[in-house]
Amino acid sequence: QVQLVESGGGLVQPGGSLRLSCAASGSIFSLYVMGWYRQVPGKQRELVATITSGANTNYGDSVKGRFTISRDNAKNTVDLQMNSLKPEDTAVYYCNSVSEVSGRGYWGQGTQVTVSS
C-alpha cells in the first residue's frame, strides 16, 4: 500500500510559477514510476508528466518546455515545477505512482491549481 499526499496548489496569475510536491510513504519509493496528472470537470484525467526510477521523464504535449518533474528518492518526494502558467492549466492535479515490479498504481487526493488574473 502506498500513500500519496500532494501539496503546493493554489491561485497564481497567468505567466506565474507554482511548485507542487508529492510525499509518498508505505513502500519502496525508488521502485515506482511517479507522475502527475490533471483533471478538469467534464474531461478525462490527462498526463502532465512522469518520471521513472531511472529518472527518465515524459511530458504531456501541452506542458512541454514549461513544466519540470523531478524526484528525490532519499526524501520519497516527487515535485512538479510549473512555469509560464496559463489559464488552461487550471485543474486538480493528482500525484500517481505505479510499481515497476507489480504494475499496481495509486493516486493522491489531488490539489487544486487555479491560474487566473
N, C-alpha and C positions, 0 to 999 in steps of 0.2 A: 504494500500500500504506500502511495506517495501523496503527500500533502503539498499543495502549491498555494502560496499566498502572494498576491500582487500588491504593489504599492506604487505611488508616484503619479497617479492620474490627476486630472484637474482641468481647469479652464485656462486657455492660452490664446493669445491673439494670433491671427494669421502671420506667417513668417517667423513665429517664435519657435522655441525649443522646449522639449519636455523629455524627461528620462523616466522610464518605467523599470521597476525591479521586481523580480520574482524569486522568492525564497522557497527552496524545496527541502523537504525532510521525509524520512521514512524509508529511504532505500539508498543504494549506491549511486549518487548523482552522476558520477563520471560515466556510467554505463547507459545514460539516457540521451536521446536526441531531445533537445529543448527547443521550444518555439513560441512565437507569439502569433495569435490570430485576432481578428476583429470582426465585429458584427454590428450592423445597424438594424433597427426594427424592419421586418418585412423582407430582409435579404438573408442569404446564406452566409454563414461564417466563412471568412476568407483568410488565406495565408498572408501574413505580414513578413515573417522571417523565421528561419530555423537554423540551428547550429548543432552539428554532430559532436560526438565525444572527441573527435579529432580536429574540431574547430573548423570544419568545412561549413560554409554558410550558403543559404539560399534565400532570395528575397522575392516578394511579390512585385510584379511589374510597376505597380503604382507607387512604390516606395523606394525603388532602386535609386541610389545616389543621395537619398535624403535620410534614410534610417540605417542604423548600425546595430547589429546584435552582437553581444559578447557574453562570455560565461566565465565564472570563477569556480573551478572545481574544489578549491580549498574552502570556499565560503558557501558552496551549494547555492549559488545565485546565477541568474541569467538576467541581463539588462537589455533594454532597448532604448537607444538614444535616437530621439526623433527631432530632426531639424527641418527648417523651412516648412513648417506645418501649414496645411491648407484646411479650409472648412470641410472638405470632403474626407479628411482624416478623422472627423468626428465619429466616434463609435465606442462600444465597450470592447476593451482589449483583454484577451484571455491568454494566460500562460498555459502551455501544454508540454507534457513530457511523454515520450514514448520509449519504452525499453528496447534497447538494441539487441537484447537477448530473447525476450518473450514476445515483443511487439505490443504489449499491453500499454494502453495510454491513459493519461489522467489530465484533468482540467482544473484550473483555479476558478475562483468565483467571479473574476472579472473586475476591471477597474475602468471607470468612465473617463474618456478623453473628449473634451469639447474645444473645438477651435472656432472662435468667434470674436468679432470686434465689438 
